Structure formats: C-alpha cells, structure tokens
Amino acid sequence: MLGSVAGKRLLDLGCGYGENCRCFSQMGCIRVVGIDISQRMLEIAQAENRAPNIQYMNMPMENVSSIDECFDIVVSSLAMHYVQNYDLLLKDLYALLNPGGILVFSQEHPLTTAPLAGAKWIKGADGKVDHYRLTDYSRTGKRTVSWMVDGVIKYHRTFSELINGLINAGFVISEMEEPVPSAETIQRLPQYMKDLHKPNFLIIKAKKP
Ligand SMILES: C[S@@+](CC[C@H](N)C(=O)[O-])C[C@H]1O[C@@H](n2cnc3c(N)ncnc32)[C@H](O)[C@@H]1O
C-alpha cells in the first residue's frame, strides 16, 4: 500500500522497536522520524535499528503538531487505537503531510476492539471454534484490556467513525485492507481457520490531495 518510498520523508507513529523505520530507511527514504511514547521501546530502537537517516523521538503522537517539519508519508502500525482523540490526530497529520502525501495505518479491526469484555471465540461441542462473539459494537470509547500487562487502554471506534474522521480531516481514502490468513497458511496452520470469521486488523491508505 505504501508504493515506492525512495526519496521520501516518512513519519512513523508508535514506532516501537523501530524495525519498520529501519526497513523504510533501507527501502530508500531520505529521512525517517520514528516517535513513540515509550522510552524503553526507543532505547531498543536506538540499539538495534539505528541508521544515519533515522531519528527517534520520545513523544506521544497526540503531540505531533509540535513537530516542525513536513512529510511525504505518515505510517502507523497497530498504534492509533491507543489514541483517544482520533479526529484531532487526523487533523494534525493532515497538516504535517505535504500535498499528495499519504497516510497508511493499521489498527485492530473494529470487530476486535468492540467487545467490552475483550475478544471472545465460542467453541462448539467438538471443542473447535464455531464463531466470534460480537458485542458492544455501537458502544464506542475506552476499552481496558490485558496485553502483556493488565490495564492497557485502547479505544473502540466504529467503521463509520474511522472513515468519517478521515473524510472530515480532508483525506481521500484510496485503499483499505482487512487481511486474513491465506488458504496456504490455513492448510499449514489450521488454527488460523477461525480468522475467516472476522479479520483481526484493518489497514487504511488515505491521501492528502
Ligand atoms: C503494538 S506496538 C506496535 C509497534 C510497532 N509500530 C510495530 O508495528 O512493531 C504499539 C506501540 O505504540 C506505542 N504507543 C502507544 N500509545 C502511543 C501514543 N499515544 N503515542 C505514541 N506511541 C504510542 C507503544 O509504546 C508501542 O510501541
């Protein structure tokens, strides 16, 4: 979805260990800025995924408007569902992008973030997964989950909120993906069959005209 990044200036929101930043650098970006709220993640990024054209910055993406430069590409892998004010973030990102620039981000799928009690698969009498239990889809807002540690806060947004936020910020949506395991993967690893009931991730590409 990114297309060629050669010669581009790229901002990575919630870059974590910086693995993607290093890839973008190797793929030809002239400048990569990776920001993350976690100093610990960035220490590992500095140690393991350093390059002369990568700069890591310890800051919440809620503060991106303080960055004093523009980018051709903004990416974010599995981090934007941690931000409460999605609409404001999108307006800030729009301002940071050069005309013709793109925003490509992935997040947990709205069907995954929906249940207040956390994602739950229901098994049949044979012990195999029968279906996904979707609840609370229209109850948007805060979700507190356990992921590595207890008390991780993320935000559930409906599809229309995600799309309207982009439209209202001025973006044109150019592509969306809801990736699921391939037939080959399922044949090799049958436990992934359940992911055909619902995708776990949503990826959106949007353009600043
Ligand atoms: C699931 S990890 C993804 C890391 C990386 N993007 C990847 O795909 O490997 C989410 C990352 O987002 C960061 N994060 C969470 N909330 C954030 C915020 N408000 N601003 C910036 N980074 C944030 C976390 O510290 C973590 O490194």
The ligand as an SDF file (V2000), in Angstrom:
LIG
                    3D

 27 29  0  0  0  0  0  0  0  0999 V2000
    1.6270   -2.7690   19.2500 C   0  0  0  0  0  0  0  0  0  0  0  0
    3.0240   -1.7220   19.3720 S   0  0  0  0  0  0  0  0  0  0  0  0
    3.4620   -1.5280   17.6450 C   0  0  0  0  0  0  0  0  0  0  0  0
    4.9050   -1.1600   17.4500 C   0  0  0  0  0  0  0  0  0  0  0  0
    5.3600   -1.0020   16.0030 C   0  0  0  0  0  0  0  0  0  0  0  0
    4.6210    0.0350   15.3150 N   0  0  0  0  0  0  0  0  0  0  0  0
    5.2430   -2.3130   15.2740 C   0  0  0  0  0  0  0  0  0  0  0  0
    4.3620   -2.4490   14.4250 O   0  0  0  0  0  0  0  0  0  0  0  0
    6.0460   -3.2170   15.5390 O   0  0  0  0  0  0  0  0  0  0  0  0
    2.2940   -0.1400   19.7830 C   0  0  0  0  0  0  0  0  0  0  0  0
    3.3100    0.9450   20.0210 C   0  0  0  0  0  0  0  0  0  0  0  0
    2.6130    2.1820   20.1450 O   0  0  0  0  0  0  0  0  0  0  0  0
    3.1940    2.9180   21.1920 C   0  0  0  0  0  0  0  0  0  0  0  0
    2.1830    3.8870   21.6560 N   0  0  0  0  0  0  0  0  0  0  0  0
    1.0560    3.6350   22.3490 C   0  0  0  0  0  0  0  0  0  0  0  0
    0.3720    4.7690   22.5520 N   0  0  0  0  0  0  0  0  0  0  0  0
    1.0920    5.7670   21.9720 C   0  0  0  0  0  0  0  0  0  0  0  0
    0.9030    7.1650   21.8530 C   0  0  0  0  0  0  0  0  0  0  0  0
   -0.1770    7.7680   22.3640 N   0  0  0  0  0  0  0  0  0  0  0  0
    1.8400    7.8750   21.1960 N   0  0  0  0  0  0  0  0  0  0  0  0
    2.9400    7.2720   20.6780 C   0  0  0  0  0  0  0  0  0  0  0  0
    3.1830    5.9580   20.7740 N   0  0  0  0  0  0  0  0  0  0  0  0
    2.2590    5.1990   21.4050 C   0  0  0  0  0  0  0  0  0  0  0  0
    3.6180    1.8730   22.1970 C   0  0  0  0  0  0  0  0  0  0  0  0
    4.6080    2.3630   23.1030 O   0  0  0  0  0  0  0  0  0  0  0  0
    4.1240    0.7690   21.2820 C   0  0  0  0  0  0  0  0  0  0  0  0
    5.4900    0.9150   20.9930 O   0  0  0  0  0  0  0  0  0  0  0  0
  1  2  1  0
  2  3  1  0
  2 10  1  0
  3  4  1  0
  4  5  1  0
  5  6  1  0
  5  7  1  0
  7  8  2  0
  7  9  1  0
 10 11  1  0
 11 12  1  0
 11 26  1  0
 12 13  1  0
 13 14  1  0
 13 24  1  0
 14 15  1  0
 14 23  1  0
 15 16  2  0
 16 17  1  0
 17 18  1  0
 17 23  2  0
 18 19  1  0
 18 20  2  0
 20 21  1  0
 21 22  2  0
 22 23  1  0
 24 25  1  0
 24 26  1  0
 26 27  1  0
M  CHG  2   2   1   9  -1
M  END
$$$$
